[in-house]
Amino acid sequence: MSSDFSRRDFLRYSGASGAAAFIAATLSACSGGPASTGSVGAGSDKDLITAVIGYGNDQSWDPTQTASAFAMAGINHVYEGLLDTDPISREPYPALATALPADLNATTWKFTLREGATWHDGKPVTADDVVFTYERVLDPQANVLVGNFFRTWLREVRKIDDRSVELVFKFAFPDAAPRLTIAKIMPRHVFGRPGAWDAAKGGKAVGSGPYKVVAHNPKSNTAFEAHAGYNGPRPAVVKKMNWLTIVDAAARVAKISGGSAEAQIADNIPYANVDRLKQQGLTVEGGAGMNHLFLMFNTGTKPFDDVRVRQALHYAIDKQKMIDVALKGHGTASSSFLNEGHPDHKRAAVVYDHDPDKARALLKEAGVSNLTINLMSVNVSWIVDCLPTIAASWEAIGVKTTLEPQDTAALFTKMDQFQDYQVVAAASNPNQFGMDPDLIMRYNYTPGGLWMKYAHFDGGKEARALFAMMDGATREPDRAEKIALVHRYLDVVAERAVLYPVVHTELMTAWDPRKLSGVRAQPYPGINLLQAKRV
């Protein structure tokens, strides 16, 4: 398999090919689950949770490849890692493994698999499945997304016996424990077959977790049922779940509003609707984290190859107006790539406070005038709300701006095809994968990674120097020195402004406490219902 990025490579991360979509439709037709959203969630069925997810379910469902908010949330109910993490505290706990590592500073970790663990098709989970999964994660030719979080420190995974494996590190890496949740173990007998990875992208899911997928209808809904054979630490409390995908904000809110509301819980609640939903008796809570609006520049196109132009466009943005008007106060202007609530946050050497005079001076210094920008963006509702502030801010410094929001999959299809563009605005939240800063940065800033290829910031002298700094921090055993090194490369990322946050936001989740208990709002997209109960 070539490591070059192609249409098929893009599908790994965010889309489903025609063949995969056909497979997904076939799964729905044969599953016996709901064929459409129906009207099954008004509250009468206490064995069912109906949820509304504000993101598409039609992107990749391959756990090694996806960054889809909907798919990742669903995958956390369907698959297990050797270790998994609590969705709120992010503390690791044994999942398929029977215990946490005894020595986090050791360079080999041995795990025994849970006795009696079975796949959703009834076959036993074995060490061969673990080795199969990690071989894909570490394979430089497959070049899967989650490999970015493992290849720097993990050398190999060995089978000891049918229920035991050994992870062999390149150097001691104590931060590895929570990362093991990212490598969801997948059955070799299912996904080792020809064409199986395309099926995984399109929605085929066979895990060992508490829920199994029984219907998957792209752009409509995904339905789950409890796995009767699950014997792990967090069993399903409710027998069935139906997750509706509704990207449109008004329609999403309508599904959870009123006495006959179809759904009991919805994520990605618009800030403007929070007070009204609370008045209806719903609980609405937020989680502040790495969720952010970022700008990505095409550094292969003039004048965005000039750092002064990129900096000028950041300085021009009236972030406080964006927070007040578009985000209704539920945001913070970025002062680093990391959000201010992150335990390792430190104000960067360059902070893009609103300074239109400095923005104009930088453009003049760069010899740029009469600049016209087409700002492409995803159509996530809160991002669209922020776009007018960006346009107005750039117009105020003499930069003519047109806005082009569009479907997320459509936008990144263009990126994958390396169509020419100037600037992209999109939403991101690496906290979906984890919390440590090394992981957060490697989601975007990875040599050979998709984002760096999109930005045309890969392979040059500046990029190589940055990646070398990141590798040095990863290898550093002393915690204090490691964070000092992290802060140094965060300063470089801020100063270069190739792909950089504008604001960090709070994500809002709403649920009806009269119908649902045991829910905790996440600071990253999606929901986790493993401890939720119908009331």
C-alpha positions as CSV (number, residue, x, y, z in Angstrom):
1,M,0.0,0.0,0.0
2,S,1.4,3.4,-0.9
3,S,1.9,6.0,1.8
4,D,1.0,8.8,-0.7
5,F,-2.2,10.6,0.1
6,S,-5.1,9.8,-2.3
7,R,-8.8,9.8,-2.4
8,R,-8.8,6.5,-0.5
9,D,-6.5,8.0,2.1
10,F,-8.9,10.8,2.7
11,L,-11.7,8.3,3.3
12,R,-9.8,6.8,6.1
13,Y,-10.2,10.0,8.1
14,S,-13.6,11.4,7.2
15,G,-15.6,9.8,4.5
16,A,-17.3,6.7,3.1
17,S,-16.7,5.6,-0.5
18,G,-19.6,4.5,-2.6
19,A,-18.7,0.9,-2.0
20,A,-18.5,1.5,1.8
21,A,-21.8,3.3,1.8
22,F,-23.4,0.3,0.0
23,I,-21.9,-2.0,2.7
24,A,-23.3,0.2,5.4
25,A,-26.8,0.3,3.8
26,T,-26.6,-3.5,3.5
27,L,-25.8,-3.8,7.2
28,S,-28.8,-1.7,8.1
29,A,-31.1,-3.7,5.9
30,C,-29.9,-7.0,7.4
31,S,-29.6,-6.0,11.0
32,G,-33.2,-6.0,12.2
33,G,-32.6,-2.6,13.8
34,P,-34.4,0.7,13.1
35,A,-34.4,1.5,9.4
36,S,-35.0,5.1,10.0
37,T,-35.2,7.6,12.9
38,G,-38.8,6.7,13.6
39,S,-40.7,8.2,16.5
40,V,-39.4,5.9,19.1
41,G,-38.0,8.2,21.8
42,A,-40.9,10.1,23.3
43,G,-40.2,8.5,26.6
44,S,-42.4,5.4,26.8
45,D,-39.7,2.8,26.2
46,K,-37.6,2.6,29.3
47,D,-35.2,0.2,27.6
48,L,-34.3,2.8,25.0
49,I,-32.2,6.0,25.0
50,T,-32.7,8.2,22.0
51,A,-29.9,10.7,21.5
52,V,-29.3,13.5,19.1
53,I,-25.7,14.1,17.9
54,G,-24.9,17.3,16.2
55,Y,-22.3,15.8,13.8
56,G,-22.6,13.5,10.8
57,N,-22.5,9.7,11.1
58,D,-21.5,9.3,7.5
59,Q,-17.8,9.6,8.0
60,S,-15.3,6.8,8.7
61,W,-16.1,4.2,11.4
62,D,-12.7,2.6,11.3
63,P,-11.3,3.1,14.8
64,T,-7.7,3.3,13.5
65,Q,-8.6,6.1,11.1
66,T,-11.5,8.2,12.1
67,A,-11.6,11.7,13.7
68,S,-15.4,11.9,13.2
69,A,-17.1,13.1,16.4
70,F,-20.1,10.9,15.9
71,A,-18.1,7.8,15.0
72,M,-15.6,8.2,17.8
73,A,-18.4,8.5,20.4
74,G,-20.1,5.4,19.0
75,I,-16.8,3.5,18.9
76,N,-16.3,4.1,22.6
77,H,-19.4,2.1,23.3
78,V,-18.6,-0.7,20.8
79,Y,-14.9,-1.4,21.1
80,E,-12.4,-1.7,23.9
81,G,-8.7,-0.9,24.2
82,L,-6.4,-2.9,26.5
83,L,-7.0,0.0,28.8
84,D,-9.8,2.6,28.5
85,T,-10.2,6.0,30.1
86,D,-13.0,7.6,32.0
87,P,-14.7,10.0,29.6
88,I,-14.5,12.9,32.1
89,S,-11.5,12.3,34.4
90,R,-9.6,10.6,31.6
91,E,-8.0,8.3,34.1
92,P,-7.1,4.9,32.6
93,Y,-8.8,1.7,33.8
94,P,-8.4,-2.0,32.7
95,A,-10.7,-2.8,29.8
96,L,-9.7,-5.9,27.8
97,A,-6.6,-6.1,30.0
98,T,-7.0,-7.3,33.6
99,A,-4.8,-4.7,35.3
100,L,-3.0,-1.4,34.8
101,P,0.8,-1.5,34.2
102,A,2.7,-2.2,37.5
103,D,5.6,0.2,36.5
104,L,4.8,3.2,34.3
105,N,8.5,3.8,33.7
106,A,9.3,0.3,32.5
107,T,10.1,-0.2,28.8
108,T,8.0,-3.3,28.4
109,W,4.4,-3.7,29.6
110,K,2.7,-7.1,29.9
111,F,-1.0,-7.5,29.8
112,T,-3.3,-10.5,30.4
113,L,-6.7,-10.4,28.5
114,R,-10.0,-10.6,30.4
115,E,-11.1,-14.2,30.6
116,G,-14.3,-14.9,28.7
117,A,-14.1,-11.7,26.6
118,T,-16.0,-12.2,23.3
119,W,-16.5,-10.4,20.1
120,H,-20.1,-9.4,19.1
121,D,-20.2,-12.4,16.9
122,G,-19.5,-14.7,19.9
123,K,-15.9,-15.6,19.0
124,P,-13.3,-15.2,21.8
125,V,-10.9,-12.3,22.0
126,T,-7.3,-13.5,21.7
127,A,-3.8,-12.1,21.8
128,D,-3.7,-12.6,18.0
129,D,-6.4,-9.8,17.8
130,V,-4.2,-7.5,19.9
131,V,-1.1,-8.1,17.7
132,F,-3.2,-7.7,14.6
133,T,-4.5,-4.3,15.7
134,Y,-1.2,-2.9,16.8
135,E,0.5,-4.1,13.6
136,R,-1.9,-1.9,11.7
137,V,-1.4,1.0,14.1
138,L,2.4,0.9,13.7
139,D,2.5,0.0,10.0
140,P,4.2,3.0,8.2
141,Q,2.7,1.9,4.9
142,A,-0.9,1.8,6.3
143,N,-0.1,5.2,7.9
144,V,-3.3,5.2,9.9
145,L,-4.4,8.3,11.8
146,V,-3.9,6.9,15.3
147,G,-0.5,5.7,14.4
148,N,0.7,9.3,15.0
149,F,0.1,8.8,18.7
150,F,2.1,5.5,18.9
151,R,4.9,5.3,16.4
152,T,7.3,7.7,18.2
153,W,7.5,5.5,21.3
154,L,6.1,2.0,20.7
155,R,8.4,-0.5,19.0
156,E,6.2,-3.5,18.7
157,V,3.5,-5.7,20.4
158,R,4.3,-9.4,21.0
159,K,2.1,-12.4,21.7
160,I,3.2,-14.3,24.8
161,D,0.3,-16.8,24.8
162,D,-3.3,-16.9,23.7
163,R,-4.3,-14.4,26.5
164,S,-1.1,-12.4,27.1
165,V,0.8,-9.8,25.2
166,E,3.8,-7.6,25.7
167,L,4.2,-4.0,24.6
168,V,7.9,-3.1,23.8
169,F,8.8,0.6,24.0
170,K,11.6,2.5,22.3
171,F,12.1,4.3,25.6
172,A,10.2,4.7,28.8
173,F,7.0,6.6,28.2
174,P,4.7,6.9,31.2
175,D,2.1,8.8,29.3
176,A,1.3,5.6,27.3
177,A,-1.3,4.3,29.7
178,P,-4.2,6.6,28.8
179,R,-3.2,6.4,25.1
180,L,-4.0,2.7,24.9
181,T,-7.7,3.6,24.8
182,I,-7.0,5.0,21.3
183,A,-6.0,1.6,19.9
184,K,-9.3,-0.1,20.0
185,I,-8.7,-3.8,19.6
186,M,-10.3,-5.3,16.5
187,P,-11.0,-8.9,15.5
188,R,-8.5,-10.3,13.1
189,H,-11.0,-12.9,11.7
190,V,-13.3,-10.0,10.7
191,F,-11.0,-7.2,9.6
192,G,-8.1,-9.3,8.4
193,R,-10.2,-10.2,5.3
194,P,-9.8,-8.5,1.9
195,G,-11.9,-5.4,1.7
196,A,-12.7,-5.4,5.4
197,W,-11.1,-2.0,6.1
198,D,-13.4,-0.4,3.5
199,A,-16.3,-2.1,5.3
200,A,-15.1,-0.6,8.6
201,K,-15.0,2.9,7.1
202,G,-18.6,2.5,5.9
203,G,-19.9,1.4,9.3
204,K,-19.2,-2.3,9.8
205,A,-18.4,-2.6,13.5
206,V,-17.6,-5.8,15.4
207,G,-16.2,-5.1,18.8
208,S,-16.0,-6.6,22.3
209,G,-17.6,-3.6,24.0
210,P,-20.9,-3.3,25.9
211,Y,-22.9,-2.3,22.9
212,K,-23.1,-3.6,19.3
213,V,-24.2,-1.8,16.2
214,V,-27.5,-3.2,14.9
215,A,-28.3,-0.6,12.2
216,H,-26.3,2.1,10.5
217,N,-28.1,4.5,8.1
218,P,-25.7,7.2,7.0
219,K,-27.1,10.8,7.4
220,S,-29.9,9.4,9.5
221,N,-29.2,7.3,12.5
222,T,-27.1,4.6,14.1
223,A,-28.7,2.1,16.5
224,F,-27.1,0.0,19.2
225,E,-28.1,-2.9,21.4
226,A,-26.5,-4.3,24.6
227,H,-23.9,-7.1,24.0
228,A,-25.2,-10.0,26.0
229,G,-21.8,-11.6,26.1
230,Y,-20.0,-8.6,27.6
231,N,-18.3,-9.3,30.9
232,G,-16.2,-6.2,31.3
233,P,-16.0,-3.3,33.8
234,R,-18.6,-1.0,32.3
235,P,-21.6,-3.0,31.1
236,A,-24.5,-1.4,29.2
237,V,-27.2,-0.2,31.7
238,V,-29.9,0.5,29.0
239,K,-30.7,-2.3,26.5
240,K,-31.0,-0.1,23.3
241,M,-29.8,3.2,22.0
242,N,-30.8,5.1,18.8
243,W,-28.5,8.0,17.9
244,L,-29.9,10.5,15.4
245,T,-27.5,12.6,13.3
246,I,-28.8,16.1,13.0
247,V,-26.3,18.8,11.9
248,D,-28.9,21.5,11.6
249,A,-29.0,23.3,15.0
250,A,-32.7,24.2,15.0
251,A,-33.8,20.7,14.1
252,R,-31.5,19.3,16.7
253,V,-32.9,21.5,19.5
254,A,-36.5,20.7,18.4
255,K,-35.9,16.9,18.9
256,I,-35.2,17.5,22.6
257,S,-37.8,20.3,23.2
258,G,-41.3,20.1,24.6
259,G,-43.3,17.5,26.4
260,S,-43.3,15.0,23.6
261,A,-39.6,15.3,22.8
262,E,-38.4,12.3,20.8
263,A,-34.9,12.4,22.4
264,Q,-33.7,12.5,26.0
265,I,-30.2,13.9,25.3
266,A,-28.5,16.1,22.7
267,D,-25.0,17.4,22.3
268,N,-23.6,20.5,20.5
269,I,-26.4,22.6,21.9
270,P,-26.3,26.2,20.4
271,Y,-25.5,28.8,23.0
272,A,-28.5,30.8,22.1
273,N,-30.8,28.0,23.2
274,V,-29.3,27.2,26.6
275,D,-31.6,29.4,28.7
276,R,-34.8,28.3,26.9
277,L,-34.0,24.6,27.4
278,K,-33.3,25.2,31.0
279,Q,-36.6,26.9,31.4
280,Q,-38.2,23.7,30.0
281,G,-36.7,21.7,32.8
282,L,-33.7,20.3,30.9
283,T,-30.2,20.1,32.4
284,V,-27.8,21.9,30.2
285,E,-24.1,21.7,31.1
286,G,-20.9,22.5,29.4
287,G,-17.3,21.3,29.3
288,A,-14.4,23.6,28.5
289,G,-11.4,22.1,26.9
290,M,-9.5,22.0,23.6
291,N,-12.5,22.5,21.4
292,H,-11.5,25.3,19.1
293,L,-12.0,27.2,15.9
294,F,-8.7,27.2,14.0
295,L,-7.4,28.9,10.8
296,M,-5.3,26.8,8.5
297,F,-3.3,28.6,5.8
298,N,-2.1,27.3,2.5
299,T,1.6,28.1,2.9
300,G,2.3,27.0,-0.6
301,T,0.3,29.9,-2.0
302,K,1.4,33.6,-1.9
303,P,1.1,35.7,0.2
304,F,0.3,33.0,2.9
305,D,3.8,31.7,2.7
306,D,4.8,34.9,4.5
307,V,4.5,34.5,8.3
308,R,3.7,38.2,8.6
309,V,0.6,37.8,6.6
310,R,-0.6,34.9,8.7
311,Q,0.1,36.8,11.9
312,A,-1.6,39.9,10.5
313,L,-4.8,38.0,9.9
314,H,-4.8,36.6,13.4
315,Y,-4.1,40.0,15.0
316,A,-7.0,41.5,13.0
317,I,-9.7,39.2,14.4
318,D,-11.9,40.8,17.2
319,K,-12.0,37.7,19.3
320,Q,-13.9,39.3,22.1
321,K,-16.7,40.3,19.7
322,M,-16.7,36.7,18.4
323,I,-17.1,35.4,22.0
324,D,-19.8,37.9,23.0
325,V,-21.9,37.7,19.8
326,A,-21.4,34.3,18.3
327,L,-20.5,32.2,21.3
328,K,-22.7,34.1,23.8
329,G,-19.8,34.2,26.3
330,H,-18.9,30.5,26.1
331,G,-15.4,30.9,24.8
332,T,-11.9,32.1,25.5
333,A,-9.5,33.9,23.2
334,S,-6.6,31.6,22.5
335,S,-3.3,32.4,24.3
336,S,-1.6,29.2,23.3
337,F,-2.4,26.1,21.2
338,L,-3.5,24.5,24.5
339,N,-6.6,25.9,26.1
340,E,-6.2,28.0,29.3
341,G,-7.8,25.2,31.5
342,H,-5.2,22.7,30.4
343,P,-2.9,21.7,33.2
344,D,0.2,22.3,31.0
345,H,-1.0,25.7,29.6
346,K,1.4,28.6,29.5
347,R,0.8,31.8,27.7
348,A,2.7,31.6,24.4
349,A,5.5,34.0,23.4
350,V,3.2,35.4,20.7
351,V,-0.4,36.0,21.6
352,Y,-2.8,37.4,18.9
353,D,-4.7,39.9,20.9
354,H,-6.9,42.1,18.8
355,D,-4.6,44.7,17.3
356,P,-5.8,46.0,13.8
357,D,-3.0,48.6,13.7
358,K,-0.4,45.9,14.1
359,A,-2.2,43.8,11.5
360,R,-2.0,46.6,9.0
361,A,1.6,47.2,9.7
362,L,2.5,43.6,9.2
363,L,0.7,43.5,5.9
364,K,2.5,46.7,4.8
365,E,5.9,45.2,5.9
366,A,5.1,42.1,3.9
367,G,4.4,44.3,0.8
368,V,0.8,43.1,0.6
369,S,-2.1,45.3,-0.4
370,N,-5.5,44.9,-1.9
371,L,-5.7,41.4,-0.5
372,T,-8.8,39.3,-1.3
373,I,-9.5,36.2,0.7
374,N,-12.0,33.4,0.1
375,L,-12.4,31.8,3.5
376,M,-13.6,28.2,3.2
377,S,-15.1,26.6,6.3
378,V,-17.0,23.6,7.7
379,N,-20.7,24.0,8.3
380,V,-20.7,23.2,12.0
381,S,-23.3,25.5,13.4
382,W,-21.1,27.4,15.9
383,I,-18.3,27.8,13.3
384,V,-20.8,29.4,10.9
385,D,-21.9,31.8,13.6
386,C,-18.3,32.9,14.1
387,L,-17.5,33.6,10.4
388,P,-19.2,37.1,10.1
389,T,-16.9,38.4,12.8
390,I,-13.8,37.1,11.0
391,A,-15.0,38.7,7.7
392,A,-15.8,42.0,9.4
393,S,-12.4,42.1,11.2
394,W,-10.5,41.4,8.0
395,E,-12.6,44.0,6.0
396,A,-11.6,46.5,8.7
397,I,-8.0,46.2,7.8
398,G,-8.7,46.4,4.1
399,V,-8.8,42.7,3.3
400,K,-11.8,41.9,1.1
401,T,-13.4,38.6,2.4
402,T,-15.9,36.2,1.0
403,L,-17.2,33.3,3.1
404,E,-17.8,29.8,1.8
405,P,-19.1,27.4,4.5
406,Q,-19.9,23.9,3.3
407,D,-20.4,20.3,4.4
408,T,-17.4,19.0,6.3
409,A,-16.9,15.9,4.1
410,A,-17.2,18.1,0.9
411,L,-14.6,20.6,2.2
412,F,-12.0,17.9,3.2
413,T,-12.6,16.1,-0.1
414,K,-11.2,19.2,-1.7
415,M,-8.3,19.3,0.8
416,D,-7.6,15.6,0.1
417,Q,-7.5,16.3,-3.6
418,F,-5.1,19.2,-2.9
419,Q,-7.3,21.7,-4.7
420,D,-6.0,25.2,-4.4
421,Y,-7.3,27.3,-1.5
422,Q,-6.2,30.2,0.7
423,V,-7.6,29.9,4.2
424,V,-9.8,27.3,5.9
425,A,-11.7,27.7,9.2
426,A,-12.8,24.6,11.0
427,A,-13.5,23.0,14.4
428,S,-11.1,20.6,16.1
429,N,-10.8,19.0,19.5
430,P,-7.8,16.6,20.0
431,N,-9.2,15.9,23.5
432,Q,-11.3,13.3,21.7
433,F,-8.0,11.3,21.7
434,G,-6.5,12.4,25.0
435,M,-5.2,15.1,27.1
436,D,-1.4,15.1,27.2
437,P,0.2,17.9,25.1
438,D,2.4,15.6,23.0
439,L,-0.7,13.8,21.8
440,I,-2.7,17.0,21.2
441,M,0.0,18.5,19.0
442,R,0.7,15.3,17.1
443,Y,-2.9,15.3,15.9
444,N,-2.1,18.2,13.6
445,Y,1.7,18.6,13.7
446,T,3.1,15.3,12.4
447,P,5.7,14.7,9.7
448,G,3.9,13.2,6.8
449,G,0.6,13.9,8.5
450,L,-2.5,14.9,6.6
451,W,-2.9,18.3,8.2
452,M,0.7,19.3,7.4
453,K,0.2,18.2,3.8
454,Y,-3.0,20.3,3.6
455,A,-1.1,23.3,4.9
456,H,1.9,22.6,2.6
457,F,4.0,22.8,5.7
458,D,5.8,19.5,5.6
459,G,9.4,18.6,4.7
460,G,10.8,22.1,4.8
461,K,13.5,23.3,7.1
462,E,11.1,25.0,9.6
463,A,8.9,21.9,9.8
464,R,11.9,19.6,10.3
465,A,13.2,21.7,13.1
466,L,9.7,21.8,14.8
467,F,9.3,18.1,14.5
468,A,12.8,17.5,16.0
469,M,11.8,19.7,19.0
470,M,8.7,17.7,19.5
471,D,10.6,14.4,19.3
472,G,13.0,15.6,21.9
473,A,10.2,16.5,24.3
474,T,8.6,13.1,23.8
475,R,11.8,11.3,24.7
476,E,12.6,13.5,27.8
477,P,12.1,11.3,30.9
478,D,12.1,14.2,33.4
479,R,8.5,15.6,33.7
480,A,9.5,19.2,34.4
481,E,12.0,19.3,31.6
482,K,9.6,17.7,29.2
483,I,7.0,20.4,29.8
484,A,9.6,23.1,29.4
485,L,10.5,21.6,26.0
486,V,6.8,21.4,25.2
487,H,6.4,25.1,25.9
488,R,9.3,25.9,23.6
489,Y,7.8,24.2,20.6
490,L,4.3,25.6,21.5
491,D,5.9,29.1,21.1
492,V,7.2,28.1,17.7
493,V,3.8,26.8,16.6
494,A,2.2,30.1,17.8
495,E,4.8,32.3,16.0
496,R,4.5,30.4,12.7
497,A,0.7,30.4,12.8
498,V,0.3,27.7,10.1
499,L,-2.6,26.0,11.8
500,Y,-3.6,27.8,15.0
501,P,-6.7,28.3,17.2
502,V,-8.6,31.6,17.2
503,V,-10.8,30.8,20.2
504,H,-11.4,27.8,22.5
505,T,-15.0,27.1,23.2
506,E,-17.3,25.4,25.7
507,L,-19.4,22.5,24.4
508,M,-22.9,22.2,25.7
509,T,-25.0,19.1,26.3
510,A,-28.6,19.0,27.2
511,W,-30.7,16.1,28.7
512,D,-34.0,15.6,30.4
513,P,-33.3,14.6,34.1
514,R,-36.9,13.4,34.3
515,K,-36.0,10.7,31.8
516,L,-32.3,10.2,32.1
517,S,-29.8,10.0,34.9
518,G,-26.1,9.2,35.2
519,V,-25.0,11.7,32.4
520,R,-21.9,13.8,32.5
521,A,-21.2,16.6,30.0
522,Q,-18.0,16.1,28.0
523,P,-15.5,18.9,27.1
524,Y,-15.2,17.3,23.6
525,P,-17.8,16.3,21.0
526,G,-20.1,13.4,21.5
527,I,-21.7,11.7,24.5
528,N,-20.9,8.7,26.7
529,L,-23.9,6.8,28.0
530,L,-22.2,3.7,29.5
531,Q,-23.4,4.8,33.0
532,A,-26.7,6.5,31.9
533,K,-30.0,5.1,33.1
534,R,-33.6,5.7,31.9
535,V,-35.8,7.2,34.7
